[in-house]
Amino acid sequence: MTAVPPEDDHDGVVEEQPPLAPHLRDRPDRPRPARAHARSQSRLLLLLMFGAIPMVVVFVVVLNSLSSGPPKLDARGSGESLERVTRYCNYTASDEVYEACLTRTDPRVLARERTNAARYARGELTRCLADAGPRCTIR
């Protein structure tokens, strides 16, 4: 502890005062040194970086997943897509390119395509039309 320098009284008598208590010495209204101010700014920045921002991100992700519902199955993972690709290749391909059609056709393209073959694969057409290949037998 540091002692407070003596004060001169009005009578010329020097009187020594005891040191201030810590709660009086470290008051919040007293100006702080620049180093302490920079340290508190650094602590605030760290708190934001590792505390507040990740919590906001987690909160937004959870709200987004709650609002959008469970994820949809990928088109390649469902049995329905395999059936659609098979129906598409039966409609379009000849016997020579049928195997290649099965391996190269993307089920997501069939969902967007507007051709008769894609409509047949999705079940919108129940019969083969004039543009169908030789493997399509339901006429």
C-alpha positions in Angstrom: 0.0 0.0 0.0 1.1 3.5 -0.7 0.8 6.2 1.8 -1.0 9.4 1.0 1.4 12.4 1.1 0.9 14.5 4.1 -1.3 17.6 3.8 -0.7 21.0 5.2 -3.3 22.1 7.6 -4.3 25.8 7.9 -2.3 26.1 11.1 0.9 24.8 9.4 0.7 21.5 11.1 1.4 18.6 8.8 -1.0 15.7 9.4 -0.5 12.3 7.7 -3.6 10.5 6.5 -4.1 6.7 6.3 -4.2 5.1 2.9 -7.6 4.9 1.2 -9.6 1.7 1.3 -9.7 -0.3 -2.0 -13.4 0.4 -2.6 -12.7 4.1 -2.4 -9.4 3.9 -4.3 -10.8 2.0 -7.3 -14.0 3.9 -7.9 -15.7 3.5 -11.4 -16.0 7.3 -11.8 -12.2 7.8 -11.6 -10.4 8.1 -14.9 -8.8 4.8 -15.9 -5.3 4.6 -17.5 -5.2 4.1 -21.3 -3.8 0.6 -20.9 -6.7 -0.6 -18.7 -9.1 0.8 -21.2 -7.5 -1.0 -24.1 -7.5 -4.2 -22.1 -11.2 -3.9 -21.4 -11.8 -3.3 -25.1 -9.8 -6.5 -25.9 -11.9 -8.5 -23.5 -15.1 -7.2 -25.0 -13.9 -8.1 -28.5 -13.0 -11.6 -27.3 -16.3 -12.0 -25.6 -18.1 -11.0 -28.8 -15.9 -13.3 -31.0 -16.1 -16.4 -28.9 -19.4 -15.9 -27.1 -22.0 -13.7 -28.7 -21.4 -14.3 -32.4 -21.4 -18.1 -32.2 -24.5 -18.0 -30.1 -26.3 -15.8 -32.7 -25.2 -18.2 -35.5 -26.5 -21.2 -33.7 -29.7 -19.5 -32.9 -30.2 -18.5 -36.6 -29.4 -22.1 -37.8 -31.8 -23.6 -35.3 -34.6 -21.3 -36.3 -33.9 -21.9 -40.0 -34.0 -25.7 -39.5 -37.2 -25.4 -37.5 -38.9 -23.3 -40.1 -37.9 -25.4 -43.1 -38.6 -28.8 -41.6 -36.6 -32.0 -42.1 -34.3 -32.2 -45.1 -35.7 -33.8 -48.2 -34.2 -37.1 -49.4 -31.8 -36.7 -52.3 -33.2 -37.7 -55.6 -30.6 -40.4 -56.1 -31.3 -42.0 -52.7 -34.9 -42.8 -53.2 -36.4 -45.8 -54.9 -38.9 -43.7 -56.7 -36.1 -41.9 -58.6 -34.7 -45.2 -59.8 -38.1 -46.2 -61.1 -38.4 -42.8 -62.9 -34.9 -43.3 -64.6 -35.9 -46.8 -65.7 -39.2 -45.6 -67.2 -37.4 -42.7 -68.9 -34.8 -45.0 -70.4 -37.5 -47.5 -71.5 -39.2 -44.6 -73.3 -36.2 -43.1 -75.0 -33.4 -45.6 -75.4 -32.8 -48.4 -77.8 -31.4 -51.8 -76.7 -27.8 -50.8 -77.5 -27.8 -47.6 -75.3 -30.2 -48.7 -72.6 -27.5 -49.6 -70.0 -25.6 -46.3 -70.6 -28.9 -44.4 -70.2 -29.5 -46.0 -66.8 -26.1 -45.0 -65.5 -25.9 -41.5 -67.0 -29.4 -40.1 -66.4 -29.8 -37.8 -63.4 -33.2 -38.1 -61.7 -33.1 -34.4 -60.9 -33.1 -33.5 -64.6 -36.2 -35.6 -65.1 -38.1 -33.5 -62.5 -37.5 -30.4 -64.6 -37.6 -31.7 -68.1 -40.8 -31.1 -70.2 -40.4 -33.8 -72.8 -42.8 -36.7 -73.4 -40.1 -39.1 -72.0 -39.9 -37.2 -68.8 -43.6 -36.9 -68.5 -43.9 -40.7 -69.0 -41.2 -41.2 -66.3 -43.0 -39.0 -63.8 -46.3 -40.8 -64.5 -48.1 -38.0 -66.3 -48.4 -40.1 -69.5 -49.7 -43.6 -69.2 -49.0 -44.7 -72.8 -46.1 -44.4 -75.2 -46.5 -41.8 -77.9 -45.1 -41.7 -81.4 -41.7 -40.3 -80.3 -41.1 -43.3 -78.0 -38.2 -45.8 -78.6 -38.5 -49.5 -79.4 -38.3 -50.5 -75.7 -41.5 -48.7 -74.8 -44.2 -51.3 -75.3 -47.3 -49.8 -73.8 -48.9 -48.1 -76.8 
